[in-house]
Amino acid sequence: MAEIRLSKKQQLTFLIPEEEGDGVRKIAQKVAEDVEKTTGLHPSLALSGRNLEQAVIVVTAGKGKMAEVLQERIPELQNLQGKWEAYGFYLVEQPCPDVEQGLVIYGSDKLGTIYGLFHLSELLGVTACTFWGDSGYPVYEKRILKNRDQGEEGQEEDCIFVENGISREPSVKYRGFFINDEWPCFGNWTFSHFKGFTAQMYDHVFEYLLRMKGNYLWPAMWTSSFLLDGPGMESMKLADEYGIYIGMSHHEPCMRSSEEWDLVKGKDSPYGEDWSYLINKAGLLKYWEDGLKRCRGHQVFPTIGMRGERDSKMLGEEAQIEENIRVLKEIITQQRRLIRENLEQDGQKYPLLFAVYKEVEDYYFGDSKTAGLRDFPELEGVTLMLCEDNFGNMRTLPGKEERSRRGGFGMYFHLDYHGGPCSYEWVASTPVMKIWEQMSMAYEYGIRDVWMVNAGDVKFQEYPLNFFMDMAYDFETWRRKEAVAGYARQWTKKQFGTYTTSKEQEKIAWILEEYIRLNHLRRPESCNDKVYHPAHFEEGRRMLLRCEKLEQENESMLALLRERRREDAYFSMIYYSAAASANLLKMHLYGGMNHHFALQGKAVANEMGDRMEACIARDEALTEEMRAFKQGKWAGMEAACHIGFTNWNSEDWRYPLNYVVRLPKQTRLVVSRADGEDYYTNQYFPIPVLIDDFSTSERKKITLEIANGGQGVVKWCIDESCPWLTYSATRGETRLQERLTLTVNSELLPEGEQEFCFHIRAGEESVPIQVKAKQRDFSMVPSGCFLPQKGRYVIPAVDYIEKQDGNWEGQKASYERLDDYGKYETGMKVFPVTASFTKEQTGEAPALTYALWTEEEGCYELELHTSPANPLVYGGRLTVGFSCNEEEVTELILTDSTYRGGDNACAAWEHAMLIQEHVSTKKITLKKGENRITLSPREAGLVLERLVIYPTEEPIEASYLGPDTGFKKE
């Protein structure tokens, strides 16, 4: 490691030759400000200098005399020749005659130089989120420098430690994000702060993109036109200065914003008034031609093709595929001609994009009657932008023979989406492990030319957006899932490391990941009071405890950072999102409990309703707190609808209903199992609460709810006792409701099934409780077998008893474990992800085997729960090879040939997106004793998450997350 001293006794100069241009100079100014705000130094910028003691010399290969001098002085810089967006970073003595010591930042091109400049900021601890996440400017650590001659400690000085060397080239050539769905949040914010979608605002966007080492932007487009609102071309000129490529979205061809059409169309317009190539061919060609002429000489990345207005189908819902393909071929041919004649006149070649989005996928592949656009000559050299299903699940990926096509492939990914089956536009709801699992698959399938992510309003997506961009820039660092598991910890250290301890950073990372986990289980906009069951498996309570823990940790961390006066970044990037997310989920959980307890006639229903109302008030208060943060810096960004937002637009959102129970004036004893809907009161012919769990499962504790169904206080007691059963309490005074836990001591159980009945009494009222228990002897059961719990089995996919590796094209194919993934927190996926197996190749496929022990032969229902993946082959299916007890291999079908990922007309896809999984069911017969179930993949893109098996005549109670994991013999 070398060191550059930033002594306050010496002037630091950024030496930037005139040839570098305004863009590099503007970035250098931003970096100089980073230096000043972190170290207290006051760097200056100069075109040239004499007798400089310390300087940062900024040059780009092939630009001017200084670049030649430095290449001679540092021969390693020659290795940058012809590289894409790379830079050299060298600290040398006398790099040129007028500089005593210089830090040389030498870019292979303009963006390489800019990334090198921002690398200096990174070494100072300035992160990409300095503006957008309010991470600010940390005080750079002072270090004791040793006297080089004497070897003695000298005075304390600021210094930066740098490592000489050359950066890597980016893994993906074009990397960027899309500002989308920007009303009401981003739009209100930019109009109130920057008077619109202006160049002044885009300067912050560009800086963010460049600090994340991106180079490509799709600008906001709902009500804005990037090439008009700068004002005029000012935003485009600024992007040119910075070396950023500007494109338009998947339905905005030839650098014409969607909104611009509404400004120029009309009966008297040279462009006509119909967005229809069949009706208005000449007008549209003129419109596209003028758009291309306007962009000549600018750094643009035009989209070609055509879709209907407002993101709709080009020829309407009734048009046949054949007609759409024919028209698209003519449109693309004409657009390529217009690009050659009007954009490329100066000999410059421009990257071009064709988006295979939604219905365009059908036109790309064609059908049995009509050849699609797949081999259309006019698409040669054009990047094909493939798209996931809008919810982060890959659709069709390139086959092996396609991956080397000229122009390559891109991927359009979503952290935000406006559409069916629900919009999700509020705060972050996509875990980085999900991003990694899907985008690493895209990379391995050869999608390495463009990665574009829909970042919505940009604000509140800092963490997942940073990961997406980091992964696109340096895939090799994040290729291994083990590295991704540490990303949150690494990210929090970058953002908060100068004023928090390692333990505190771990807590921040947990808070960050936990709120996103909760949001991903069910997108906040599609959550409601009926998602998590208020009773079954105590799901509502378990989720409530998670919310409460998140809130406690979140509040304590904010308080700690406020004491240190360093809370801005935490509030901006984590606190608000975590607090609002936990509170929103609590509101729905309290709403569900309000309805559940009301149907049981309990007074506590009204308390749950009051808590739900308090959450609504808290949601509004948090919104106002975010709005007021830092004198309104982000005012407008907090405005996204997020309660009951179940349609494409937000007009029908609503708060949950509050059931009010009219209570009798006297007390009333109500008893129920905490995990059941049935409730029990005093009856002339008593109906007992049946508890048979202690004889049919390994459960040792069961919880009852003792509630008041009237006014006043219920005074209750239990008089009967049993040597093998204990109570958490034998009496109490209950105004609303309390929990009574029953615990069995199996060591004190006599042989055979035992029964014991006791009563919960309250004055003249009494409810009997019948308890059954027995010692279950599974000593003969082999280790690794799952045991029946009330006749059912819940087996995580990671709890296999045997794992068999497979063979794919001479490589080992194997199931590997994913942690912190999916609806059930773990899963198993095949690697390499490009592997696939036909039904005939079952013997070569990797396999997982699960063992379970049954006490009697019987008919069962098997449910296989997997990730909500899509087939990776157009028109394909998702299936898993299945065999039970070495029977012939059959298939579990997760999606059939009618399944259409991303198509709102496909009810099965919409359902899978809402519940975040596929579930395949199959009737099976299990023999008495040990049974083995083996699963093998057809496509590697599917993640196995859990198996649930239960007697056919005894379906599992309704819930969102299902039963707890079963009991395995160790």
DOTIMI-523592 format. One record per residue (C-alpha): x, y, z; residue in one letter. Coordinates in steps of 0.2 Angstrom, whole numbers, padded with zeros to 4 digits, always signed. Layout:
% DOTIMI-523592
XYZA...
% end
This chain:
% DOTIMI-523592
+0000+0000+0000M+0006+0017-0004A+0000+0033+0005E-0004+0050-0001I-0002+0063+0013R-0015+0077+0014L-0006+0088+0025S-0015+0104+0029K+0002+0113+0027K+0003+0109+0009Q-0009+0114-0005Q-0018+0100-0014L-0021+0104-0032T-0032+0094-0044F-0022+0096-0060L-0034+0093-0075I-0028+0097-0093P-0040+0107-0104E-0042+0092-0115E-0052+0083-0102E-0067+0094-0105G-0081+0101-0094D-0088+0084-0088G-0072+0078-0080V-0069+0095-0073R-0086+0095-0065K-0083+0078-0057I-0066+0083-0051A-0075+0098-0042Q-0087+0086-0033K-0072+0075-0028V-0063+0091-0022A-0078+0095-0011E-0078+0077-0004D-0060+0080+0001V-0064+0096+0009E-0079+0090+0018K-0070+0075+0025T-0053+0082+0029T-0054+0101+0030G-0042+0104+0016L-0046+0116+0003H-0041+0108-0014P-0040+0119-0030S-0043+0115-0048L-0030+0120-0061A-0027+0117-0080L-0008+0117-0077S+0004+0121-0062G+0021+0124-0057R+0031+0118-0042N+0016+0108-0034L+0020+0099-0019E+0005+0087-0020Q-0007+0085-0034A-0020+0074-0041V-0017+0072-0059I-0032+0068-0069V-0030+0062-0087V-0038+0051-0100T-0029+0040-0113A-0026+0048-0129G-0030+0066-0123K-0016+0078-0124G+0003+0079-0120K+0000+0075-0101M-0007+0058-0105A+0009+0054-0116E+0021+0060-0102V+0012+0049-0089L+0012+0034-0099Q+0030+0035-0101E+0033+0038-0083R+0021+0024-0078I+0023+0010-0091P+0009+0000-0083E-0003+0012-0089L-0001+0005-0107Q-0011-0009-0101N-0027+0002-0101L-0026+0004-0120Q-0042-0001-0128G-0051-0006-0111K-0069-0001-0107W-0071+0011-0093E-0056+0006-0083A-0043+0017-0074Y-0026+0017-0067G-0023+0023-0049F-0004+0027-0045Y+0005+0037-0032L+0022+0042-0039V+0036+0054-0035E+0038+0067-0048Q+0026+0061-0061P+0029+0076-0071C+0042+0090-0070P+0031+0102-0060D+0024+0090-0047V+0034+0083-0032E+0021+0070-0028Q+0006+0065-0038G-0009+0054-0037L-0011+0049-0055V-0029+0045-0060I-0028+0039-0078Y-0044+0033-0087G-0045+0022-0102S-0059+0033-0108D-0070+0047-0100K-0080+0036-0089L-0064+0027-0083G-0057+0044-0078T-0073+0048-0069I-0074+0032-0060Y-0056+0034-0055G-0060+0051-0047L-0074+0044-0037F-0063+0030-0031H-0053+0043-0022L-0070+0049-0014S-0073+0030-0009E-0056+0030-0001L-0061+0045+0010L-0077+0035+0015G-0089+0045+0004V-0102+0033-0002T-0114+0034-0018A-0128+0038-0006C-0120+0055+0000T-0135+0065-0007F-0149+0052-0010W-0146+0043+0006G-0140+0058+0016D-0125+0048+0021S-0115+0064+0021G-0097+0066+0023Y-0088+0056+0037P-0073+0063+0046V-0058+0054+0038Y-0048+0045+0051E-0032+0053+0056K-0017+0042+0056R+0000+0045+0065I+0013+0046+0051L+0031+0040+0054K+0046+0050+0049N+0053+0041+0034R+0071+0045+0038D+0071+0043+0057Q+0058+0030+0059G+0050+0040+0073E+0032+0045+0075E+0029+0062+0068G+0014+0073+0070Q-0004+0068+0067E-0009+0071+0049E-0023+0066+0037D-0018+0054+0024C-0026+0042+0012I-0019+0025+0009F-0020+0020-0009V-0015+0004-0019E-0007+0007-0035N-0014-0003-0049G-0027-0004-0063I-0045-0007-0061S-0056-0021-0069R-0067-0017-0084E-0085-0018-0079P-0094-0035-0080S-0109-0028-0089V-0106-0016-0103K-0121-0004-0100Y-0127-0002-0082R-0141+0009-0076G-0158+0013-0069F-0175+0019-0074F-0184+0033-0065I-0202+0027-0067N-0219+0027-0059D-0213+0044-0053E-0230+0051-0048W-0235+0057-0035P-0218+0055-0026C-0203+0059-0038F-0214+0071-0048G-0220+0082-0033N-0202+0082-0026W-0193+0088-0041T-0206+0101-0045F-0206+0108-0028S-0187+0108-0027H-0180+0110-0045F-0195+0117-0054K-0198+0101-0064G-0188+0088-0072F-0173+0099-0075T-0155+0098-0078A-0152+0104-0061Q-0161+0089-0054M-0153+0077-0066Y-0136+0083-0060D-0140+0074-0044H-0146+0058-0053V-0131+0058-0064F-0119+0060-0050E-0128+0045-0041Y-0127+0034-0056L-0108+0038-0059L-0104+0035-0040R-0112+0018-0042M-0101+0016-0058K-0116+0016-0070G-0117+0023-0087N-0134+0022-0094Y-0151+0030-0089L-0169+0029-0094W-0176+0046-0088P-0193+0049-0080A-0207+0048-0093M-0224+0048-0085W-0227+0067-0088T-0210+0073-0093S-0199+0073-0109S-0181+0073-0105F-0175+0081-0121L-0187+0096-0118L-0187+0099-0100D-0169+0103-0096G-0175+0117-0101P-0173+0111-0119G-0158+0100-0122M-0148+0105-0106E-0151+0088-0097S-0144+0079-0113M-0129+0091-0114K-0125+0087-0096L-0126+0068-0099A-0114+0070-0114D-0102+0080-0103E-0102+0065-0090Y-0101+0052-0103G-0118+0044-0099I-0129+0036-0112Y-0147+0041-0112I-0160+0030-0118G-0179+0029-0118M-0190+0015-0111S-0196-0001-0119H-0211+0009-0128H-0202+0025-0133E-0194+0023-0150P-0181+0034-0158C-0177+0045-0143M-0195+0052-0142R-0203+0052-0125S-0220+0045-0123S-0226+0062-0117E-0219+0072-0131E-0231+0064-0143W-0246+0072-0134D-0237+0089-0136L-0235+0088-0155V-0249+0077-0162K-0264+0085-0170G-0274+0087-0186K-0263+0101-0192D-0247+0093-0186S-0234+0086-0198P-0234+0071-0187Y-0253+0068-0188G-0264+0063-0173E-0264+0044-0172D-0251+0033-0163W-0255+0020-0176S-0242+0014-0190Y-0256+0007-0200L-0266+0024-0200I-0252+0037-0198N-0236+0029-0206K-0230+0045-0214A-0233+0056-0198G-0224+0043-0187L-0209+0041-0198L-0207+0060-0199K-0209+0061-0180Y-0196+0048-0177W-0184+0056-0190E-0185+0073-0182D-0181+0065-0165G-0166+0056-0172L-0159+0072-0180K-0161+0081-0164R-0150+0068-0155C-0136+0068-0168R-0119+0070-0160G-0126+0066-0143H-0123+0051-0132Q-0139+0041-0135V-0145+0023-0134F-0161+0023-0145P-0174+0010-0143T-0182+0003-0159I-0199-0005-0162G-0216+0001-0157M-0229-0003-0144R-0246+0005-0141G-0249+0021-0131E-0247+0021-0112R-0238+0004-0112D-0251-0006-0122S-0252-0018-0136K-0247-0010-0153M-0262-0016-0163L-0274-0019-0149G-0280-0034-0140E-0289-0043-0155E-0274-0042-0168A-0266-0059-0172Q-0248-0062-0170I-0245-0063-0188E-0251-0046-0191E-0241-0039-0177N-0225-0047-0183I-0227-0040-0201R-0230-0023-0195V-0215-0023-0183L-0204-0029-0196K-0208-0015-0207E-0207-0002-0193I-0189-0009-0188I-0183-0009-0206T-0189+0010-0208Q-0182+0015-0191Q-0165+0007-0195R-0165+0017-0211R-0169+0033-0202L-0155+0030-0189I-0142+0027-0203R-0148+0042-0213E-0150+0055-0199N-0141+0049-0183L-0125+0040-0190E-0121+0053-0204Q-0105+0058-0195D-0099+0040-0195G-0102+0037-0177Q-0111+0021-0172K-0124+0021-0159Y-0129+0006-0148P-0147+0001-0152L-0160-0008-0141L-0175-0019-0145F-0186-0023-0129A-0194-0040-0129V-0206-0035-0116Y-0223-0043-0112K-0233-0047-0128E-0217-0043-0139V-0210-0059-0133E-0224-0068-0143D-0219-0058-0158Y-0200-0061-0156Y-0203-0080-0156F-0218-0081-0167G-0229-0097-0168D-0232-0112-0178S-0239-0102-0193K-0227-0087-0193T-0209-0085-0190A-0205-0072-0177G-0192-0058-0176L-0179-0070-0169R-0169-0071-0185D-0174-0055-0193F-0159-0047-0201P-0163-0029-0196E-0160-0034-0178L-0143-0040-0181E-0131-0029-0170G-0146-0023-0160V-0146-0027-0141T-0161-0038-0137L-0167-0032-0120M-0176-0047-0112L-0187-0043-0097C-0192-0053-0081E-0210-0054-0076D-0210-0037-0068N-0209-0045-0051F-0191-0051-0052G-0192-0068-0060N-0183-0072-0076M-0193-0077-0091R-0186-0083-0107T-0167-0083-0107L-0155-0085-0122P-0151-0103-0128G-0133-0108-0129K-0132-0105-0148E-0139-0087-0146E-0127-0081-0133R-0114-0075-0145S-0126-0065-0156R-0119-0048-0162R-0127-0035-0151G-0129-0046-0137G-0143-0046-0123F-0149-0035-0110G-0161-0038-0095M-0174-0026-0088Y-0177-0029-0069F-0189-0022-0057H-0187-0015-0040L-0203-0005-0043D-0219-0009-0053Y-0235-0001-0058H-0248-0014-0064G-0256-0030-0060G-0259-0040-0050P-0253-0026-0038C-0242-0011-0039S-0227-0010-0028Y-0220+0008-0028E-0217+0012-0010W-0202+0007+0000V-0189-0007-0004A-0197-0025-0005S-0184-0035-0015T-0171-0044-0005P-0153-0044-0012V-0153-0063-0011M-0167-0063-0023K-0159-0050-0035I-0143-0061-0034W-0152-0077-0037E-0161-0071-0053Q-0148-0059-0060M-0133-0071-0058S-0144-0083-0069M-0146-0069-0082A-0127-0066-0082Y-0123-0085-0083E-0135-0086-0098Y-0125-0073-0107G-0134-0057-0103I-0119-0045-0101R-0122-0031-0113D-0136-0021-0103V-0143-0022-0086W-0157-0009-0083M-0167-0009-0067V-0183+0000-0064N-0179+0010-0048A-0196+0019-0047G-0194+0035-0037D-0176+0031-0033V-0178+0037-0015K-0180+0022-0003F-0172+0010-0015Q-0154+0014-0010E-0149-0003-0003Y-0156-0015-0017P-0151-0002-0030L-0133-0001-0024N-0132-0020-0024F-0139-0021-0042F-0126-0009-0048M-0112-0017-0038D-0116-0033-0046M-0117-0026-0063A-0100-0018-0062Y-0091-0032-0053D-0100-0048-0055F-0085-0059-0050E-0085-0052-0033T-0103-0056-0030W-0103-0072-0040R-0103-0083-0025R-0119-0083-0014K-0108-0084+0002E-0102-0066-0003A-0119-0060-0005V-0124-0066+0012A-0112-0053+0019G-0117-0038+0008Y-0129-0030+0021A-0115-0030+0034R-0102-0023+0021Q-0115-0010+0015W-0119-0004+0033T-0101-0003+0037K-0098+0009+0022K-0113+0020+0026Q-0111+0020+0045F-0094+0013+0049G-0085+0029+0055T-0097+0032+0069Y-0104+0015+0074T-0096-0001+0081T-0095-0017+0072S-0109-0024+0084K-0120-0009+0080E-0117-0011+0061Q-0123-0029+0063E-0139-0023+0071K-0142-0010+0057I-0139-0024+0044A-0152-0035+0053W-0165-0021+0053I-0162-0017+0035L-0164-0035+0029E-0178-0039+0041E-0190-0025+0035Y-0186-0030+0017I-0190-0048+0021R-0206-0043+0029L-0211-0033+0013N-0206-0047+0001H-0216-0060+0010L-0231-0050+0004R-0229-0034-0005R-0236-0020+0007P-0248-0013-0006E-0256-0031-0008S-0256-0035+0010C-0273-0034+0020N-0281-0040+0036D-0284-0057+0028K-0267-0062+0023V-0259-0068+0039Y-0271-0079+0049H-0275-0072+0066P-0276-0089+0074A-0270-0104+0064H-0253-0109+0069F-0253-0092+0079E-0247-0084+0062E-0254-0067+0066G-0245-0067+0083R-0229-0073+0077R-0229-0060+0063M-0234-0047+0076L-0219-0052+0087L-0207-0050+0072R-0214-0032+0069C-0212-0027+0087E-0194-0033+0088K-0191-0024+0072L-0198-0008+0079E-0189-0010+0096Q-0172-0012+0087E-0176+0002+0075N-0181+0014+0088E-0166+0010+0099S-0154+0012+0085M-0161+0029+0080L-0160+0035+0098A-0142+0030+0099L-0137+0039+0083L-0147+0054+0088R-0136+0055+0104E-0121+0055+0093R-0130+0068+0081R-0127+0056+0066R-0145+0050+0063E-0148+0058+0046D-0142+0043+0035A-0151+0031+0046Y-0167+0040+0046F-0166+0043+0027S-0162+0026+0021M-0168+0014+0035I-0178+0021+0049Y-0192+0028+0040Y-0194+0013+0028S-0192+0000+0043A-0204+0010+0055A-0217+0012+0042A-0216-0005+0035S-0218-0013+0053A-0232-0002+0057N-0241-0005+0041L-0240-0024+0044L-0246-0022+0062K-0261-0012+0056M-0266-0027+0045H-0262-0039+0059L-0273-0030+0071Y-0286-0028+0059G-0287-0047+0056G-0287-0050+0075M-0301-0037+0077N-0312-0047+0065H-0307-0064+0072H-0310-0059+0090F-0326-0050+0086A-0333-0066+0078L-0328-0075+0094Q-0338-0062+0104G-0323-0056+0114K-0321-0038+0121A-0302-0038+0116V-0309-0036+0098A-0312-0018+0102N-0294-0016+0109E-0287-0023+0093M-0298-0011+0083G-0291+0003+0093D-0273-0003+0090R-0277-0004+0071M-0283+0014+0072E-0267+0019+0081A-0257+0011+0067C-0266+0022+0055I-0262+0037+0064A-0244+0032+0066R-0243+0029+0047D-0249+0047+0044E-0237+0054+0058A-0222+0044+0050L-0227+0051+0033T-0226+0069+0040E-0210+0066+0049E-0202+0060+0033M-0209+0075+0024R-0202+0087+0037A-0185+0078+0037F-0170+0090+0034K-0181+0105+0031Q-0191+0096+0018G-0177+0089+0008K-0187+0074+0002W-0205+0082+0003A-0215+0073-0010G-0206+0057-0009M-0217+0051+0005E-0233+0052-0004A-0235+0034-0012A-0251+0025-0008C-0247+0009+0001H-0263+0004+0011I-0275-0007+0001G-0267-0002-0016F-0275-0017-0025T-0278-0010-0043N-0267-0002-0056W-0271+0015-0050N-0273+0021-0032S-0291+0028-0032E-0298+0012-0024D-0286+0011-0009W-0295+0010+0008R-0291+0007+0026Y-0296-0009+0034P-0313-0011+0042L-0315-0009+0061N-0327-0021+0069Y-0335-0014+0085V-0342-0027+0097V-0357-0021+0108R-0353-0030+0124L-0366-0036+0137P-0365-0027+0154K-0360-0042+0164Q-0344-0052+0162T-0344-0068+0150R-0331-0081+0150L-0324-0086+0133V-0311-0099+0130V-0302-0104+0114S-0286-0112+0108R-0274-0098+0103A-0271-0107+0086D-0289-0110+0082G-0305-0101+0077E-0317-0111+0088D-0322-0103+0104Y-0331-0110+0120Y-0342-0103+0133T-0352-0110+0147N-0366-0122+0141Q-0380-0132+0148Y-0372-0147+0139F-0354-0143+0141P-0343-0144+0125I-0325-0147+0129P-0310-0139+0122V-0300-0154+0114L-0281-0154+0116I-0274-0170+0108D-0257-0163+0102D-0248-0171+0116F-0253-0188+0109S-0251-0185+0091T-0236-0173+0089S-0220-0169+0098E-0227-0152+0105R-0224-0149+0123K-0234-0133+0125K-0251-0128+0120I-0258-0110+0123T-0276-0106+0127L-0284-0089+0127E-0295-0084+0142I-0306-0069+0137A-0320-0058+0143N-0335-0057+0132G-0343-0044+0142G-0339-0029+0153Q-0330-0029+0169G-0317-0041+0175V-0318-0060+0173V-0311-0069+0189K-0306-0086+0184W-0297-0101+0192C-0292-0119+0189I-0294-0131+0203D-0290-0148+0196E-0271-0154+0194S-0262-0168+0185C-0244-0174+0189P-0239-0174+0170W-0248-0157+0166L-0243-0140+0172T-0252-0123+0170Y-0243-0106+0167S-0256-0099+0180A-0271-0107+0190T-0281-0091+0192R-0282-0073+0186G-0292-0058+0183E-0295-0054+0165T-0303-0038+0158R-0299-0042+0140L-0289-0058+0137Q-0274-0067+0143E-0264-0083+0138R-0263-0099+0148L-0250-0111+0143T-0251-0129+0146L-0235-0139+0147T-0234-0158+0146V-0220-0167+0156N-0218-0183+0145S-0206-0191+0158E-0220-0192+0170L-0232-0199+0158L-0238-0217+0162P-0238-0230+0147E-0253-0229+0135G-0263-0214+0131E-0268-0203+0145Q-0284-0192+0147E-0286-0178+0159F-0301-0166+0160C-0300-0149+0170F-0311-0134+0170H-0308-0116+0169I-0321-0108+0180R-0327-0090+0182A-0341-0089+0196G-0356-0099+0189E-0347-0101+0172E-0336-0116+0167S-0328-0122+0151V-0320-0140+0152P-0303-0144+0144I-0300-0162+0138Q-0281-0166+0137V-0275-0182+0129K-0256-0187+0130A-0245-0202+0127K-0227-0206+0126Q-0223-0208+0107R-0210-0221+0104D-0199-0219+0089F-0184-0227+0095S-0185-0239+0080M-0185-0225+0067V-0169-0221+0057P-0161-0205+0060S-0165-0191+0047G-0184-0197+0046C-0197-0184+0049F-0211-0189+0061L-0229-0187+0059P-0236-0171+0068Q-0255-0174+0070K-0253-0185+0055G-0244-0171+0044R-0226-0167+0039Y-0218-0151+0035V-0201-0153+0027I-0189-0139+0022P-0180-0143+0006A-0164-0141+0015V-0168-0155+0026D-0164-0169+0014Y-0157-0186+0019I-0148-0189+0003E-0141-0178-0010K-0136-0185-0027Q-0125-0175-0039D-0129-0175-0058G-0120-0174-0074N-0123-0160-0086W-0113-0159-0102E-0098-0166-0093G-0100-0155-0078Q-0105-0159-0061K-0123-0152-0057A-0128-0151-0039S-0141-0144-0028Y-0134-0131-0016E-0142-0122-0001R-0148-0104-0002L-0150-0095+0015D-0161-0080+0018D-0171-0084+0003Y-0189-0085-0001G-0205-0087+0008K-0198-0100+0020Y-0180-0092+0022E-0171-0107+0014T-0171-0116-0002G-0161-0128-0014M-0156-0124-0031K-0146-0132-0045V-0129-0126-0050F-0123-0122-0063P-0139-0112-0066V-0138-0116-0085T-0141-0134-0082A-0157-0142-0088S-0163-0160-0090F-0177-0168-0100T-0188-0182-0093K-0177-0195-0102E-0162-0188-0093Q-0169-0190-0075T-0154-0202-0071G-0142-0189-0075E-0150-0175-0065A-0145-0171-0047P-0158-0176-0034A-0163-0174-0016L-0171-0187-0006T-0182-0185+0010Y-0187-0198+0023A-0203-0199+0033L-0210-0211+0045W-0228-0216+0045T-0237-0226+0058E-0251-0233+0046E-0252-0235+0027E-0263-0222+0020G-0267-0209+0006C-0259-0192+0007Y-0258-0176-0002E-0241-0169-0006L-0238-0151-0009E-0222-0145-0016L-0218-0127-0012H-0206-0118-0024T-0200-0101-0029S-0212-0092-0041P-0201-0095-0055A-0205-0094-0074N-0200-0107-0087P-0184-0101-0095L-0189-0108-0112V-0202-0099-0122Y-0218-0109-0121G-0211-0122-0109G-0217-0129-0092R-0209-0130-0075L-0209-0148-0069T-0200-0158-0056V-0196-0176-0057G-0204-0185-0042F-0204-0203-0036S-0210-0211-0020C-0202-0226-0012N-0192-0230-0028E-0208-0230-0039E-0207-0225-0057E-0202-0206-0059V-0217-0195-0063T-0218-0176-0064E-0224-0163-0052L-0231-0149-0063I-0229-0131-0057L-0233-0122-0073T-0241-0129-0088D-0240-0123-0106S-0254-0110-0104T-0244-0101-0090Y-0238-0084-0095R-0226-0075-0083G-0229-0056-0083G-0246-0058-0092D-0261-0051-0082N-0273-0062-0091A-0264-0077-0083C-0273-0080-0066A-0260-0093-0061A-0246-0081-0063W-0255-0067-0054E-0259-0079-0039H-0240-0084-0039A-0234-0066-0038M-0246-0062-0024L-0242-0077-0013I-0223-0077-0018Q-0223-0096-0022E-0229-0110-0034H-0238-0125-0026V-0239-0141-0035S-0250-0155-0027T-0250-0174-0030K-0259-0188-0021K-0247-0201-0015I-0248-0217-0005T-0237-0220+0010L-0233-0237+0017K-0231-0240+0036K-0213-0237+0042G-0200-0227+0032E-0204-0219+0016N-0193-0209+0004R-0197-0196-0008I-0185-0190-0022T-0185-0174-0032L-0175-0170-0047S-0175-0154-0058P-0180-0151-0076R-0173-0133-0076E-0160-0126-0064A-0170-0110-0062G-0182-0117-0049L-0179-0116-0031V-0186-0130-0020L-0192-0122-0003E-0203-0135+0006R-0213-0151+0006L-0230-0152+0015V-0238-0169+0017I-0255-0173+0025Y-0269-0186+0025P-0280-0183+0010T-0296-0182+0021E-0288-0170+0034E-0283-0154+0025P-0272-0141+0033I-0280-0126+0041E-0279-0110+0030A-0264-0098+0033S-0252-0089+0023Y-0235-0097+0029L-0242-0113+0034G-0237-0125+0048P-0221-0124+0057D-0207-0135+0052T-0210-0153+0057G-0200-0164+0069F-0185-0174+0063K-0177-0189+0071K-0159-0184+0074E
% end
